[in-house]
């Protein structure tokens, strides 16, 4: 039993990051910052063809270069996701140069001569040689309710368009880096990873070991957006090289290598059709999607989820086809699948509203579902209409002229657009240890990760409230596989999973103190019932008489105890996930200015309102929203990874040619969060934010561009050539 805690003091407050000083002073240690006196440096040699096989490698010149320890061309002894002798994609690692210095390794890598029996790769999703197959997982399986095609043909008003979304790469500030060291048969890696436990298992599998012989350490991650959610070949080869040379090895990818070795948001092509009657009631939705995938170690981006359930329709059909190409595998990228699916759905809804002569928000209101029709489940909470109502009021939606090209400022065409955002609420089991020290401070630990949203801070807030301690007396630690197991830092599940785990373990320890006090004749609380006791500021006291109590440290001293520990595992209620549809929601509004002569688009402002359950730290949540908006603007207007389909080479694998938003591209961004909680999803009542705040932005920007110009661009990014 868990007894009532004191009223929250820290959760819900805009607390400054507890790790902020470490980061701004450079004291935070990232993977590549680790080093040893005998550290060697590894550099990958990557393939310069996109298909075929390695015919031979001449490493003699590289091996003779001063400082080179070894050129590794035989990867026997480590299991990689591809056959090292066959070329599965351009940029595939084929050798590793290990040297005493980074400079020597880089230069020697350029001396390695690799010969290929090359074949022409297929890297274009629209190529006649590309083979599209049904998705292999249940989440992307073909779906149908009713008879969507018949209903579509009978609809009074129809939007039926093709959509194309470019490949996007993550481009975080910190490049993937791994420092690996072997101590006998034990491996320790200082790695950039979003999944401590999953990385530990990946290394163990690659080297035929049990996971308990692998330690993974990653206290700080300098941005990832999903790119560090998987253990990629570069990390495995760093550990392999360290074993081969008998020394610790550091291997950091170059920005160019990052594009070819690590995954990305895949290209997707869509047909999305919606049919409605004259009143705007939707009668049919048809969504057909083709998504880029690798021939090996593939990944399926769930782009079909959103159109299935976001709006009410008695007839719906969706088809997912995975197009296997000679490319490295795609992976999770902020709002995976959902962002792409929402762009098509929300662009189509805007087009349907225009064809109906109806306000886009009113169209959405008329098709608000009472339950999740794709799963036939009630929603745990759903306040999308409230998000639109509040957002429209704050943004000034009523001032929007619905006629395209009707609002001008000189050569600038001004437009407003809106779109819904949604992302599923997810939680996974998490184990947390809590220790109360004799001085009355507490140490809380779990093997989670923090790539930037503020996990250190939010977990300290939760732990402090659950223990009844001031925040400054709580130390929260993460990022080490020797800590209790936590789920991957992805899928917007950390606050729900780790936060619930922290609250659970801390409450258990707090209640142990309470139970001890009320049965201890030496305690001033002796004889009270546990539910008559409150804890605040590290002091256990009688709820009705605060003068009657004692501090944690006094109790430990009187009992002659040292530190008191608890370790607890929190597990989500799977039955609730089967009984309810659990999602976060939001309404995103954007205003753009398009230069009529030049075709350039500038986002003037973005505002959004989110239904994301309980907000633990409004400052961190707002920061998450702003970051998601910046990324969404990039996807809408700038970001595209370009391949030369003759050999699969990525031609803009650098920060000069792959365009991302900079300060000059960003003006007024703001967000609000509806007050509330969703206790069906987890005991904290929270829903994830990181994906949700990204999802609706590209569609809102595209819809604003249509309002400004009358040009419906369905091919992202919206570059000036598509508007001239």
N, C-alpha and C positions, 0 to 999 in steps of 0.2 A: 504494500500500500504506500502511496505517495501522499504526504500531508500537504496542505495548502502552504504555498510560499508567500512571503511578503509581496506587496504590490511591486511590479517591475519598476526599477529605477533606471535601468540602462537600455534594455530593449525598447525599440521605438524612438530612441534618441539619436540625433545627428552627431555621433561620437567621431572625433578625428581618428584617423588610422593609427593603431598602436605601433605599426611597423613603419610609419611614414618617415621618421627621422633616420632610420637605418637606410632607407632607400635614397633619400635626398642627399645623404652624406656619403653615399657609396659604400657603406658598411655592410649592406645586404650581400650575401654570398650566392652568386648564381653558379650554374654548373661549370662554366668555363673558367671561373675564378679560382678553382681548386688546383693545387699543384704540389709537387714533391721535388726533392733535390735531384732525384734520378728520373724525372718525368721526361718521356719521349713524346714526339708529336707525330700524329698520323694525318695523312692527306689522301683522299680518295682519287683514284684514276677512274673516270667514268666513260662509258661508251660514246663513240661519236657516230654511231649508226643506230637505226631504230628497229632493226630486225636482223636475223641470221644467227651466226655463232662466232665465237672467238676462235680464230684459226691459229693464233700464236701470239706470244708476248715476249718481246726482247727488252729485258730490264737491265742489261749489262751496263749501259751508260749511266743509268740512274743509280745502280749499285755502286759504281765507282765514284760518284759525287761525294765530296767531303761531308762528313757528318751523317751520311745515310747508314742506318743500322740494318735495315732489311727492306726488300721489295717483295711483298706477299702477293703471289698470283694464284696460289692454290688455297681455296677456301674449305678444304676438307677438314672437318672438326667443328664446324659451325653450321647449323641448319638455317638457311635463308629461305624466304618465301618464293624465290625463283631459282632456276637452275643456273649457276654461275657460268656455265659453258655456253648457254644459249642467251641471246639478246632478246629480252622481252620488251624493252622500251629504250628510247634514246636517253642517255644519261645514267644508265644502270651502272653501279660500281662493278669494276672488273679487276681492280688491283688496289692495294694499299701500300703507300710508301711511308716508312717509319724512320724518323731521323732525330738527331739530338736537338735540332732547332726547327722551328716552324718554317723559317726561310729556306733551310736546306730541303725540307720535305716538299715544300711547294715547288721549288725549282726542279727537284729530281722527278716529281710527278710529271712535269712537262717533258722529261727525257724518256719516259716509258713509251715504247713503240708497240702499239697493239694492232695486229692484223685481223681482219674480219672476212668471213664469207658472208657478205651482206645480202639481205633480201629486202624488198620494198615493204615497208610497214603499212598497215591501214590505221590511220589515226583520225580520220574525218568521220564524224557520226553520220554524215549524209552520203558517204561513199557507197556505191553499189556493192562493194565487197564487204561492207559492215554487216554483221549478223546480229539481228535483234532477237532476244529470247525472253520469255516470261521471267519475271523476278523469282528468285528461289526462296524468299522468306515470306512468311504469312502477312507481314505488314505491308507488302507491296503487291499482294496477290490481286488478280482481277476481281472487280466487285460490281454487283448490280442489284438494285432494288427497283421494282416496277419494270416498265418498258420505256426506257429513256429515248430510244431512237424514234419510236412511234410518236411519243408525246412531243418530241422536238419538231417533227414534221407538222404536227397539228397546232403548234404554238402560234399565237397572233404576232408576237414580236420575238425576234431571235438575234442574238449576237453569236457569231461563229468565226473565230479567228485563230491564226497560228501564232505561236509565241516561241522565242528563241532566247536562251540565257547563256551568256558566255561562261567559259571556265574562269574561276577566280582562285587566286592563291592568297594564302593567309598573311604573309609579310609582317609578323610581329617584330618588335625591336630586337629581341634576343634570338640569335640564330641557334639552331640545334647544336648542342655541344654535349660531349660525353667524356668524362675522365674515368678510366677503368683501371683497377688494380687487382691482381691475384695474390692471395696469401695461401700458398699451397693449393688446396682444391676449393677455396672460398673466393668468391668474386664480390668486390665492392665497386659500385658504380655511382658516380656523382653525375646525375643526368638531368636533362630538361624533360620533364614528364608531367602529364596531368593525371597519371594513374600509377601510384606507387606500387600497389599490389599487382596490378595487371602487368606492369613492367617487370617486376620481380619474377612473375611466372613466365613472361616471354623470354627473359634471359635464361631461366632454368631450362625451358624447353629447347632453346637453341643449342645449349651445351650439354643436354642430356643429364641434367642435375635435378636434385630436389630443390624446391624454392627456398628452403631454410638455409641453403648454402649460398644464397645471393642476398646482398644488402643493397638497397637502392636508396639514395639520399638526394632529396630535391626540396630544400626549404623555400626557395624562391624561383618563380618562373616569370620571365620577362615578356609576358604576352604569348598567346598560343592560338586562341580562337578555334581550337579543335585539332590543330596540327600536331600537338604533343600528346594526343589521346591514344597513340599507338606507338609501339617500339619499332622504329624504322631500321632498314639495313645498316645505316651509318652507325647507329648505336651498337648493334650486334658486332659489327666489324671492328669497332674500337676495342671491345672486350676481347675479341679474337686476336687482334694485333697485340694486345697486352700479354696474352698468354704465349703468343709465338716468340716475342722478344724477351720475355721475363722481366719486364719493367712496366711501370704505370704508363699509360698512353692517353693523351688528350687528342680528340678528333672533333673538329668543329667544321660544319659545312660552310662553304662560301654561299653567298646569296644566290649565285647561279645554280649551284648544286641543289640548293634548297628546293627550287622549282621542280627538279627532276627526281629527287630521291624521296621527298615527302609529298603526301597527298594534297588535295585541293577540292574546291567545290566543282562538281563535274558539269560539263555542258549538258543542257537539257532542251529538248524540243517538245512543244505541246500543241495540241488542238483542244480548245475549250469552248464549248457551246452551251448557251443557256437559252431556254425558251420560256416565255411568260405570257400571261394574258394581258389585256389592255390596262388592267388595274395594277399590274406589276407583280402579281402572284406567280412565283416560279413554278413551272410544271415539269421541267426537265433540265438535267445537267449531264453533259457528256464531256469526259476528260480523258484524253489519250496522250500518254507521255512516253518519250524515248530519252534514256539517260545514259551518258557516257560511262563506261566501265572498263576495267582492265581484264585481260585474258587470264590473269593470275591474281590470287589474293584479292578478289573483287570486293566492291562495296556498293550497296544499293541505297540511293538517296530517296527517302520516302516523300516524293513530291505529290503523291495522290491523296494524302490524308485530308488536307484542308477542304478541297472541293466536296468531299463526301459528307461533311457534317456541319460546315460553318453556317449554312442557311438551309431553311426548310425546302424540301422538294420531294414529292412522292416518287419521282422517277429519277434515278441516277445510275450512270454507268461510268466506271473508270478502268483504264487499261494501263499497265506499266510494262515497258519493254526495256530490258537491260542490253545495251549495245556494247559488245565486247570488242575492244580495240587493242592495238599494240602500244599501250600507254602504261605508265606507272599507276598504281591504284589511287582512285579518289578517296576522300575520307570526310569525316565530319568537318563542317565549317559553320560558323555561328548561324544558328537557325537552320540546321541541316534539313534539307528536303522541304520543310515547312515554308521557308522563305521563298523558294522557287514556286511551290504550289500556291502560296498566297499571292504572289505577284500575278500569276495568270488569273486566279479567281477574282481578285479585287480589281484588276484591269477590266475583266469581262463585266463585272457588276457595274463599273463606271460607264462602260460602253452601253450596257443595257439601259441604265438610267437615262443616258442621253437619247437613246432611240425612243424611249417612252416619254421623254419630256418631263422627267420626274427628278426631284432632288435625290442625289445618291444616298443620303442618309435616310430619307423616307423610304426608298426602295429596300434598304437593309432592314429597317424597322418592320416593314410589311412581311418580310420573310424571316423574321426571328423565330427560331424553332423552340418548342417547349421542352424538347429532349434531344439527345444525340441520336439522329435517325440512322446513322451508319452502324451504331452498335445497339440501338434500341435501349438506351440507358438514360436515366435522368442525369442532369448536370449536378455536380457537387455544389458549385456556384457558377453563375454566368450573368455578368452585369455589363454586357457589351453595349446595350442600348443606353445605359447610364454613362458609359465612357463617351459615346458619340454626343449625347446631350450636353455633358459638361464641356467636352472639347470644342464643340461648335460654339458654345457661349463664350468661352475664353478666347478662342481664335478669331472670332468675328466672322463666322461662316455666313451669317446673314448678309454681309456686304458683298459676297461673291456674286458676280454676274454669270449665270449659267451659260450664256452664249459665248462660244469660243471666239477669240480674237477681239473681244469687246472692251477690254481694259488695257489702256496704253499709257506709257510714260515716254514720250518721244519715240525712239526706235525700239523701245522695250515693250514686249507683250507680257502682261502680268496674268498669272493664273493661280487658282487654288485647287487643291485636290485632297482627297481623304481616302483612307483605306483602313480596314480592320486588321488587327494583329491577333494571333493566337499561338499558343504552344502548350503541349501537354504537360501536366504536372507529374513529376517522376520522383520516386524515392527508392532507396536501396538500403539494405542492412548496414549498420555502422557500429563498430566497437570502440569504446572510449575509456581511457583510464583517468582517474582523478585521484590526486593525493593531497591531503591536508597536512601541511607541515607544522612542526611544533611552534613556529613563530606566527602561525595564523595565516600564512599565505597558502595558495593552492596552485598545483601544477596539473594542467589538463592536457592530454595528448591523444592524438590519433593519426594514423598514416594517411591523412588527406593531402591535398595540394592546394596551392593558391597562385593562380596565374594573373591576379590583378584585381579581382572584384572586392577584396577586403576580407577574406576568410579569417585571417588572424583577428581582426577587429570584431566582426560580428559574433564569432564564437566566444571571444572573451566577454562580450556583452551578455550572451546567453548563459555562460557559466557563472558569471558574477551574480546575476539575478537568481539563478537556481540555487547557488550556494549561500546567498545572502551575504556577499562580500563586496567591498568596493572594487571597482575594476582594476585599480592599481595594485591590488593584492592577488590578482589572478594572472598566471602565465600560461598562455596557450601555445602548444607546440604541434607541428605537423611536419610532413615531408620526409619520413624515414620509415623504411619497411620493418624496422625493429619495434615500431610502435604498433598498437592494435590496428586491425585492418579497417580501411574505409573505402568507399566506392570511388570510382574514377571521378575526377573533377570535370564533369561534362554533362550535357543533357539538362542543364539548369537544375541539378538535383542536390547540390552541395548543401544549401541552406536547409532544405527539408531533411536530408539524410544525416549529415554530420551535425547539424543544429539539433535535431531531435535526439541524436545519440549523446551529444554533450549535455543537453537538458536532462535526459534520462539518468545518465551516470552521476551527474552532479546532484540531482535530487535524491538519488539512492544514498549517496554519502551523507548529505544533509540530514536525511531521515534517520540514518544510523546514529548520528549525534543526538537527535531528538529522542529516539527510543532509549539510548543510553542514559540521557539526563533524567528522564522521568522515572526511571527505576533505580537510580543511584541515590542512596541515602545521603551521600555527601553533596549532592547537587541542590542548589536553591529551587530547582524545578521538580524535585522529587514529589511524587504523588499526583502530578497533573496528568491528564490524558494527552497523548501526542497532538491531537487536533486543537489543544489549547495553547500550543507553543508556536512562536514565530521566530524567524531568523532574519536579522538585518545587521549590516556593518560587521559581520563576523561574530555576532552576539546572539545566543539562544536565550529567548526570554518569554515570560508569560504574556500571552496576548492581552489579557485584561489588566496586567500590572507590569509595565515595562521595567520597573525597578528590580523586579525579581528575575534574575538571569545570570548568565556567565558567557565568557568568550570561548570560542573553539580552543584557543591556545591554553586557556585555564583548565578546561576539561581534560585536554591531553596531558597536561602537567600533573593534574591531580590523580589521574588514572595511571600515571607512569608509562604512558604510551609514547612511542616515537611517532613517525608519520602514520596516518591512517589512510588506507588505500581502498579504492573501489574500481572494478572494471566491469562494465555492463555492455551488452549488445542490444541495440534497438533494431527492431525489424518492422517494416511497414505492414499494415493489415491488408494482406493480399485480397481478402474477401471484399474489402471496400473498393479496390480497384476493379473488381469484377462486377460490382453493383452500381458504380457511378462512372460517368465520364468526367474526367478531371483535367481542366485546362485553365490557363491564364488567358486574359483577353486585353485588348487595347484598341483605341481609336487614334489614328495618326493623321495629322493635318500638315500640309506643306503649302508654301507659297513660293513660286518661282518667277524669275524674270528672264525672258528669252529675247536675245537681240535678233530682231527680224532680219537684219542685213547679214549678220555674221553667223547666225544659228547657234550661238553659244548660250548655254543655260546656266543660270546662277540660282541656287537655292537661297531665298531671302530669310526664311524662317521655317522652323518645324516645331510643332507642339503636339504632345500626345498625353492621353489619359489612360491609365492602366488599372485593370482589376487583377491584382496579383496577390491577393490574400493579405496577410499581416506583413508590414514592412518593418524589419528589425532595425535598420539604420537608414533613415531618409536621405542622409548625405551620400552614403554609398549607393543607394538605389538611384538617386538622381544622376550620379556619376555614371552608373551603368547605362542609364537611358541615353545620356548624351553620347557616350561611346557607341552605343548601338545606332544612334542616328547618324553619326559620322560614317560608320561602316556602311549603313544603308544608302547614304548619299553616294559613297564610292561605288557601290554595286550598280546604282541607278545611272550614274553619269560617266564614270571613269574606268572602272576596272574590267580588264579582259586579258586573259593569257592567250597569246597568239602562237600557233604552231605552224611550222613549215611542213605541210603534209607530205612532202617528198621524202623526208627522212624522220619526221617526228620531232625535230629540233624546236625548242621553245625560243622564239626570236626576241622576246622582250623580258628575259629572265634577269632583270635588274631594276633598281628603284628609279632609274632615269626614264625607262620606257614603259614600265608597268605603272600606270598612274593611280595614285591614291589621293584622297583629300588631304590638303594642307590647311594651315590656319587661314590663308586667304580665301579658301573655298567655303569656310564655315562662318555663318553670321549668328542669328538668334536661334538657339535651341533651348527648349524647356519641356518639362514633363511634370505631371501630377499623378498621384496614386489615390485611388478610392480607399477610404477607410474601411476596414473589415478584416475578416479572417476566414479561412477554410479549414475547419478542424476535421473534415472528412479526410483530407489528404495526409495530414500529419499533425502531431500534437502541438506543434508551434503555430499551425494555421497559415503557413507560408506557401507560396508558389514560386517557382523559379522565375528569374528576371532576365538572365543574360541573353537567352535566345529571343524571348518575347519582345524585347525592346528593339530588336533588329528587324523583325519579320515584316511589319507593315510599311516600312519606310520606302523601299524601292517603288512599290505600287502607288503610294501617296504622291511621290515626286512625279512619276509617269502620268498620273491622272491630272496633276497640276499643269504639266506640260501640254496635255491635250486641251485643257481649259484655256491656256494661254494662246495656243497656236492653231487648234483644230486638227492637229496631226496626231493620230493615235499610233505611237511608237510601241511596238510589241517585241522589239529586239533589243535586249540590254547588252551593253550600256547605250544610253541615248546620246550618241555623239552628234556633232554639229552637221555631219553629212546627211543624217537622217532627218534634219529639220530644214535644210536649204531647198 
